[in-house]
Amino acid sequence: MATAPDRLYFVADFNIEPLARELANTTRPGLETAIAPPGPVMAALAAGPPAADWSAVVWTRPEAISEAFARARAFERIDHDQAIDDVKAYAAAIGRFAARARSVFVPAWVQPPFARGWGMLDHRPGIGATDLLARMNVALADALVGAPSVFVLDAGRWLASAGVRGWSQKLWHAAKCPFGPAVIELAAADIAAALDGVGGRARRLVILDLDDVLWGGLVGEVGWSGLTLGGHDHVGEAFADFQRALKALTARGVQLAIVSKNDEAAALEAIDRHPEMLLRRGDFAAWRINWDDKAQNVANVLAEVNLGAESAVFIDDSEAERARVRDAVPGILVPDWPSDPARFREALESLRCFDAPVQTAEDRARAGMIADERSRRTALAAADNLDDWLRSLEIAITVEALAPANLDRAAQLFNKTNQMNASTRRLSAGELAAWAAAPAHCLLTFRVRDRFGDYGLTGIVGLELAGSRARLSDFLLSCRVMGRHVEDAMLHVAAAHARARQVSTLVVEVVPTARNKPCLDFFLGSGLRETRHHVFEWDLSQPYARPDFVAVADHARVAASSDP
């Protein structure tokens, strides 16, 4: 199934048409948009979005939501409690609206940059509108914590970045939109990135050159000790600062890799030995350090880490190499790159392509998982054959029902898994929880570990019961564990759960996409009978065999099954 097109609904108490137009015509051409009818925002929120598959932007002015704030702007007495009550009522309305939408983006409240209020007293509690607005924004974010599909966006950054062009009283009086074109452009870019994030299109890999990117100088000529990196040199500090930003990015679950025309031994020695290196060998998921074509090396790295080009960013100081990779690797993001190292961190952190709707334990553990995977590859190289290696892994799977503790990770898998994914449907956390709560539905999560480490929650099976048949509505597995017979163990568990519910046939349809051929190939070789084109069935009078070298601990609370 093709990914559903993005649809965006706008609710605002000012003229939001410039933003809708910017998104649909420039930032995201072809985006379907609609604007709530004129009238009170609370009424528009109560009416809901056009349909459940629409996302929404809800953008308001604080004085329109809270009369208490409007009075504070007029230098009247601050009524903090009333302002917070107003915020809570607004947040509750957004929460009810969000229950009927795919996702909701709420820009934080701002004041005009010329609004000095009480001047030096305006940040003093109980006196200034600036202090009150800060508290209102915190209260809004706190009140929306329980709505996982609602995201508060930093409108203050848009206004600050736009400078004097950010706010226009003339535009407000003439067109009832206080924000200048620069703010509209920045807002559109952030909202487009947020749509990519909730749609599972965030980038997950940064592929880096070495010389004059991670350090200054050519390591093959000057050796590791002659590189410009760190220390008290301002250029060296800039390279170290860039590495610091890259290291921080890995905490968000983004992997790093190297593609560099260089002498591999000299480059790895620099990574291992230079005292100012913040990124070490274990921080990189893969590398190709040789004199081969960079585009081919990028393709090889992508194959090694099992990611598509649309998941990757390529950073290189050479304009020619950037153009080569951009042309030869469709889908990869190759940003223009500054020549001044002092701007590297700014260039990296300005990229919007890493936005993701959740952060999970698996994201935070990604660096350790990279080291574990390297140990697995070493063991594979030493093994006599693939079967011996698989058996030596001591793979163990824990099966659990969907629960609040694993909901964010499950939703993340739904929205970014492409290759081993039968349906490729995309669901938000709220939509997934609602689906799993239906009496005829069962959603199982699979955590995988082996003797080298924990892969985390990497698999999901969705079962939909209808009469004598159980349909595998979802069957998806992270590419990190594909090909290790975890798929077979998941099918074994799915069949066992279906048998426990007294149904006779397990059915799965693989909906082909450009990316999920591995899933189709798996089912073609699974032993299930293909009854129609890409539709497979298993007679549940027999259990589906579990690979004998994969241990399964099923903690999902269902009726007991006699399947081994």
C-alpha positions in Angstrom: 0.0 0.0 0.0 1.3 3.4 -0.9 1.9 5.9 1.9 -1.1 8.0 2.3 -0.7 11.6 1.0 -0.2 14.4 3.5 -3.3 16.4 4.2 -3.1 19.5 6.4 -5.9 21.4 8.1 -5.4 24.9 9.5 -7.2 26.3 12.6 -6.2 29.9 13.5 -7.5 33.2 14.9 -5.7 35.2 12.2 -5.4 34.9 8.5 -3.5 31.7 8.0 -3.8 31.6 4.2 -0.2 32.8 3.6 1.1 29.7 5.5 -1.2 27.3 3.7 -0.2 28.8 0.4 3.5 28.7 1.2 3.3 25.0 2.1 1.2 23.8 -0.8 2.9 25.9 -3.5 6.6 26.1 -2.4 7.7 24.0 0.6 5.6 20.9 -0.1 4.1 21.2 -3.6 1.0 19.1 -4.0 0.1 19.1 -0.3 -3.6 19.0 0.2 -4.7 21.8 2.5 -7.9 23.2 4.0 -8.7 26.1 6.3 -11.3 26.1 9.1 -14.2 28.4 8.4 -13.9 31.9 10.0 -15.1 32.0 13.6 -14.0 31.2 17.1 -11.0 28.8 17.4 -12.7 26.7 20.1 -15.7 26.1 17.8 -13.4 25.0 15.0 -11.6 22.6 17.5 -14.9 21.2 18.6 -15.9 20.6 15.0 -12.8 18.5 14.4 -10.7 18.0 11.2 -12.2 17.0 7.8 -11.3 13.3 8.4 -9.1 11.2 10.7 -6.2 11.0 8.2 -5.7 14.8 8.3 -3.0 16.5 10.3 -3.5 20.0 11.5 -1.9 23.2 12.5 -3.5 25.1 15.4 -2.0 28.6 15.6 -3.4 31.2 17.9 -2.5 34.5 19.6 -2.3 34.4 23.4 -4.5 37.4 23.9 -7.3 35.6 21.8 -7.1 32.5 24.1 -6.8 34.2 27.4 -8.5 37.4 28.4 -6.2 37.4 31.5 -3.2 37.7 29.2 -4.9 40.5 27.2 -5.3 42.4 30.4 -1.7 41.8 31.3 -0.6 43.3 27.9 -2.7 46.4 28.9 -0.7 46.8 32.1 -3.6 45.6 34.3 -3.3 43.4 37.3 -1.9 39.9 36.5 -4.3 37.1 37.1 -2.0 34.1 36.9 -4.5 31.5 37.9 -7.1 32.6 35.4 -4.5 32.6 32.6 -3.4 29.1 33.4 -7.1 28.0 33.6 -7.5 29.5 30.1 -4.5 27.5 28.9 -5.8 24.3 30.3 -9.2 24.7 28.6 -7.5 25.4 25.3 -5.2 22.4 25.7 -8.2 20.2 26.5 -9.9 21.3 23.3 -6.8 20.6 21.3 -6.6 17.1 22.9 -10.2 16.3 21.9 -9.5 17.6 18.4 -6.3 15.5 18.2 -8.2 12.3 19.0 -9.8 12.7 15.6 -6.7 13.8 13.7 -3.5 12.1 12.6 -1.2 14.7 14.2 -1.5 18.3 15.4 1.2 21.0 15.4 0.7 23.9 17.8 3.1 26.8 17.4 4.1 28.3 20.8 2.8 31.7 21.7 4.8 34.8 21.0 4.6 38.5 21.5 5.5 41.2 19.0 9.3 41.9 19.2 8.6 45.6 19.9 6.5 44.7 23.0 8.7 45.8 25.9 6.0 45.8 28.4 7.3 46.9 31.8 10.8 47.0 30.4 13.2 45.7 33.0 10.3 44.5 35.1 8.6 42.5 32.4 10.2 39.2 33.5 9.2 39.7 37.1 6.5 37.3 38.3 3.1 38.9 38.9 4.0 42.1 36.9 5.1 41.5 33.3 3.3 39.9 30.4 6.6 38.4 29.2 6.8 36.4 32.4 3.2 35.4 32.2 3.5 34.3 28.6 6.5 32.1 29.4 4.4 30.4 32.1 1.5 30.0 29.8 3.7 28.3 27.2 5.1 25.9 29.8 1.6 25.1 31.0 0.5 24.5 27.5 3.3 22.0 26.8 2.6 20.3 30.2 -1.1 20.0 29.5 -0.5 18.4 26.1 1.9 15.7 27.4 -0.9 13.2 27.5 -1.7 13.8 23.8 1.2 12.0 22.0 0.1 13.1 18.5 0.3 16.8 19.5 3.6 18.6 19.0 4.4 22.2 20.2 6.6 24.0 17.7 9.1 26.8 18.5 7.5 29.9 16.9 9.8 32.1 19.0 12.8 30.7 17.0 11.0 31.6 13.8 10.4 35.2 15.0 14.0 35.6 16.3 15.5 34.2 13.1 13.4 36.4 10.9 14.6 39.6 12.7 13.0 42.8 11.7 11.0 41.1 8.9 9.3 38.8 11.3 6.4 40.9 12.5 4.4 43.5 10.6 1.8 45.7 12.2 1.0 46.9 8.6 0.2 43.3 7.6 -1.9 42.8 10.6 -4.0 45.9 9.9 -4.2 45.2 6.2 -4.5 41.4 6.0 -5.0 40.3 9.6 -1.8 38.2 9.5 0.9 39.7 11.9 3.8 37.6 10.6 6.0 38.6 7.8 7.1 36.4 4.9 10.3 35.3 6.7 8.3 33.8 9.6 5.9 32.1 7.2 8.7 30.5 5.3 10.4 29.2 8.5 7.1 28.0 9.9 6.4 26.2 6.6 9.8 24.5 6.6 9.4 23.3 10.2 5.9 22.0 9.6 7.0 20.2 6.5 9.7 18.5 8.5 7.2 17.6 11.2 5.0 16.0 8.6 8.0 14.0 7.4 8.7 12.9 10.9 5.2 11.6 11.7 5.2 10.0 8.3 8.3 8.0 9.0 10.5 9.9 6.5 13.1 11.2 8.9 16.7 10.6 7.9 18.6 8.1 10.0 22.2 8.1 8.7 24.8 10.7 8.1 27.7 9.7 5.8 30.7 11.9 6.3 34.0 12.7 4.5 37.1 13.0 6.7 39.7 15.5 5.5 38.5 19.1 6.1 35.2 17.7 7.4 35.9 15.9 10.7 39.3 17.5 10.9 41.5 20.1 9.2 44.2 18.8 6.9 45.0 15.7 4.8 45.7 12.9 7.1 47.6 10.9 4.4 50.1 13.8 4.1 50.5 15.2 7.6 49.6 12.1 9.7 47.3 12.2 12.6 49.5 14.3 14.8 49.5 17.1 12.1 45.8 17.5 11.8 44.0 20.6 12.9 41.5 19.5 15.6 40.7 20.9 19.0 43.3 22.5 21.1 43.5 26.3 21.4 43.3 26.9 17.6 40.0 28.5 16.6 39.8 26.4 13.5 40.6 23.2 15.4 37.9 24.2 17.9 35.4 24.5 15.1 36.1 20.9 13.9 35.8 19.6 17.5 32.5 21.5 17.9 31.2 19.9 14.7 32.1 16.4 16.0 30.4 17.3 19.3 27.2 18.1 17.4 27.5 14.8 15.4 28.0 12.9 18.7 24.9 14.5 20.1 22.9 13.5 16.9 23.6 9.9 17.7 21.7 10.2 20.9 18.7 10.8 18.7 19.2 7.5 17.1 20.9 8.8 14.0 23.8 6.6 12.8 27.1 7.9 11.4 29.2 6.4 8.6 32.4 7.4 6.7 33.0 7.6 2.9 36.4 9.1 2.3 39.1 9.0 -0.4 42.0 8.3 1.8 44.5 5.7 3.1 42.4 3.6 5.4 45.2 2.7 7.9 46.1 6.4 8.3 42.5 7.5 8.7 41.6 4.9 11.3 44.8 5.6 13.2 43.8 9.2 13.4 40.3 8.2 14.6 41.8 5.9 17.2 44.8 7.9 18.4 44.2 11.7 18.1 43.5 12.9 21.6 41.0 15.6 20.4 38.8 13.1 18.5 35.3 13.0 20.0 34.1 10.4 17.5 35.9 7.1 17.7 35.7 4.0 15.6 32.8 2.6 17.6 30.7 5.6 16.7 30.5 4.7 13.1 28.2 2.0 11.8 30.2 1.5 8.6 33.0 3.0 6.6 34.5 2.9 3.1 37.9 4.5 3.2 39.6 3.9 -0.2 40.2 5.6 -3.5 37.1 4.2 -5.2 34.2 6.2 -6.6 32.4 7.9 -3.7 28.9 7.3 -5.1 29.6 3.5 -5.3 31.0 3.6 -1.7 27.9 5.4 -0.5 25.8 2.7 -2.1 27.9 0.0 -0.5 27.5 1.7 3.0 23.8 1.9 2.5 23.7 -1.8 1.6 25.8 -2.7 4.7 23.6 -0.8 7.2 20.5 -1.9 5.3 19.0 1.5 4.7 17.6 3.2 1.6 19.1 6.4 0.2 16.0 8.3 1.3 17.2 7.6 4.9 20.7 9.1 4.4 22.5 12.5 4.4 25.9 12.9 2.7 28.3 15.6 3.9 31.4 16.4 1.9 33.5 19.5 1.5 34.0 18.9 -2.2 31.4 20.4 -4.5 32.3 17.9 -7.2 31.9 14.9 -4.9 28.6 16.3 -3.6 27.3 16.7 -7.2 28.5 13.2 -8.1 26.7 11.5 -5.1 23.6 13.7 -5.6 23.3 12.6 -9.2 24.2 8.9 -8.8 22.3 8.1 -5.6 18.7 9.2 -6.0 16.9 10.0 -2.8 19.9 10.8 -0.7 20.0 14.3 0.8 23.2 16.2 -0.1 23.2 19.6 1.5 25.3 22.5 0.3 28.2 22.7 2.7 30.0 25.8 3.9 33.8 26.2 3.4 34.3 27.7 6.8 34.5 25.1 9.6 33.1 27.6 12.0 29.8 27.2 10.2 29.7 23.4 10.2 27.8 23.0 13.4 25.3 25.6 12.3 24.9 23.8 8.9 24.3 20.5 10.6 21.8 21.7 13.3 19.9 23.7 10.7 19.0 20.5 8.9 15.3 19.6 9.6 15.5 16.1 8.2 16.1 14.3 11.6 12.8 15.4 13.2 11.1 12.3 14.7 7.8 12.2 16.7 9.2 10.0 19.5 12.5 9.2 21.2 12.8 5.6 22.4 15.1 3.5 24.4 16.3 1.9 21.1 17.3 5.3 19.8 19.3 6.1 22.9 21.0 2.7 22.8 21.9 3.0 19.1 25.7 3.6 19.6 26.0 0.4 21.7 24.0 -1.5 19.1 26.5 -0.5 16.4 29.3 -2.0 18.4 27.3 -5.2 18.9 26.6 -5.5 15.2 30.3 -5.1 14.5 31.0 -8.0 16.8 28.4 -10.1 15.0 30.1 -9.4 11.7 33.4 -10.5 13.1 31.9 -13.7 14.3 30.3 -14.3 10.9 33.6 -13.9 9.2 35.1 -16.5 11.4 32.2 -19.0 11.1 32.4 -22.0 8.7 28.9 -21.3 7.3 25.9 -19.1 7.8 23.9 -21.7 9.6 26.6 -22.2 12.2 26.8 -18.5 12.7 23.0 -18.2 13.2 23.0 -20.9 15.7 26.0 -19.4 17.6 24.0 -16.1 18.0 21.7 -17.7 20.6 18.8 -15.6 19.5 16.0 -15.0 22.1 12.7 -13.4 21.5 10.3 -11.9 24.1 6.7 -11.4 23.0 4.5 -8.8 24.7 1.2 -7.2 24.0 1.0 -3.6 23.1 1.2 -1.4 26.2 1.8 2.2 27.2 5.5 1.4 27.8 6.1 0.1 24.3 3.6 2.2 22.4 6.0 4.9 21.2 8.5 2.4 19.9 5.8 0.3 18.2 4.5 3.5 16.5 8.0 4.4 15.4 8.4 0.9 13.8 5.1 1.3 12.0 6.2 4.6 10.5 9.7 3.8 9.4 9.9 0.1 8.5 9.8 -0.5 4.8 11.5 -3.7 3.7 10.0 -6.4 6.0 6.6 -4.9 6.1 3.5 -6.6 4.6 1.1 -3.7 4.6 3.3 -0.6 5.1 0.4 1.2 6.6 1.3 4.2 8.8 -0.3 4.8 12.1 0.3 7.4 14.8 0.6 6.2 18.4 -3.0 7.2 19.1 -4.3 5.4 16.0 -2.2 2.3 16.9 -3.5 2.1 20.5 -7.1 2.6 19.3 -6.7 -0.2 16.7 -5.2 -2.6 19.2 -8.0 -1.9 21.7 -10.7 -3.3 19.4 -12.0 -6.7 20.7 -11.2 -8.6 17.4 -7.7 -7.2 17.2 -4.5 -8.4 18.7 -1.1 -6.6 18.4 2.1 -8.3 19.5 5.5 -6.8 19.9 8.8 -8.7 19.6 12.0 -7.8 21.5 15.1 -9.6 20.2 18.5 -10.2 21.8 21.4 -12.5 21.2 24.7 -13.3 22.9 26.2 -10.0 21.6 23.5 -7.7 22.8 19.9 -6.4 22.7 18.3 -5.3 19.5 15.4 -3.9 21.3 11.8 -4.0 20.1 12.2 -4.8 16.5 9.1 -6.7 15.3 5.3 -6.3 15.3 2.5 -8.7 14.4 -1.1 -7.5 14.1 -3.9 -10.1 14.0 -7.5 -9.3 13.0 -10.1 -12.0 13.8 -13.1 -12.6 11.6 -15.1 -15.8 11.9 -12.9 -18.8 11.2 -10.0 -16.7 9.8 -7.3 -14.6 11.4 -5.8 -12.0 9.1 -2.2 -10.8 9.6 -3.0 -7.1 9.2 0.6 -6.2 10.0 3.8 -8.1 9.9 6.9 -6.0 10.2 10.5 -6.4 11.3 13.4 -4.0 11.6 16.0 -4.4 8.9 18.6 -4.9 11.6 17.4 -8.4 12.3 16.2 -9.5 8.9 17.5 -12.8 7.6 18.1 -14.3 11.0 15.0 -16.4 11.1 13.3 -14.0 13.5 10.6 -13.7 10.8 9.9 -17.4 11.0 9.7 -17.2 14.8 7.2 -14.3 14.5 5.1 -16.3 12.1 5.2 -19.2 14.6 3.9 -17.0 17.4 1.2 -15.4 15.1 -0.1 -18.9 14.2 0.0 -20.0 17.9 -2.1 -17.0 18.9 -4.5 -17.6 16.1 -4.9 -21.3 17.1 -5.5 -20.3 20.7 -8.4 -18.3 19.5 -9.9 -21.3 17.7 -9.7 -20.1 14.2 -8.8 -22.4 11.3 -6.9 -20.3 8.8 -4.2 -17.6 9.0 -4.2 -15.2 6.0 -1.7 -12.5 5.0 -1.7 -10.2 2.0 1.6 -8.6 1.0 0.9 -5.3 -0.6 3.9 -4.6 -2.9 5.8 -1.4 -2.7 9.1 -0.1 -4.1 10.8 -1.2 -0.9 9.2 -4.3 0.6 10.3 -7.0 -1.8 12.2 -8.8 1.0 8.8 -9.3 2.7 7.3 -10.7 -0.4 10.3 -13.0 -0.9 10.0 -14.2 2.7 6.3 -15.2 2.4 7.0 -16.9 -1.0 9.5 -19.1 0.7 7.6 -19.5 4.0 5.6 -22.6 3.3 2.3 -20.7 3.3 0.1 -21.4 0.3 -0.3 -18.6 -2.1 -4.1 -18.7 -2.8 -4.2 -15.5 -4.8 -1.6 -13.1 -6.1 0.4 -12.1 -3.0 -2.2 -13.6 -0.6 -0.9 -16.4 1.5 -2.7 -18.8 3.9 -1.7 -21.3 6.6 -4.0 -24.2 7.7 -4.1 -23.8 11.5 -4.8 -27.5 12.0 -1.0 -27.6 12.2 1.3 -25.3 14.1 3.8 -23.3 12.2 7.3 -24.5 13.1 9.6 -22.4 15.2 13.3 -22.4 14.2 14.9 -24.7 16.7 17.8 -22.3 17.5 15.5 -19.3 18.3 14.1 -19.2 21.9 10.7 -17.6 22.4 9.3 -16.3 25.7 5.6 -15.3 25.0 4.4 -13.0 27.7 1.4 -11.7 25.8 -1.7 -12.5 27.9 -3.7 -14.8 25.7 -5.2 -18.2 26.1 -2.6 -20.9 26.4 -1.5 -22.8 23.3 -0.1 -26.2 23.0 2.3 -25.2 20.2 6.0 -25.8 21.1 
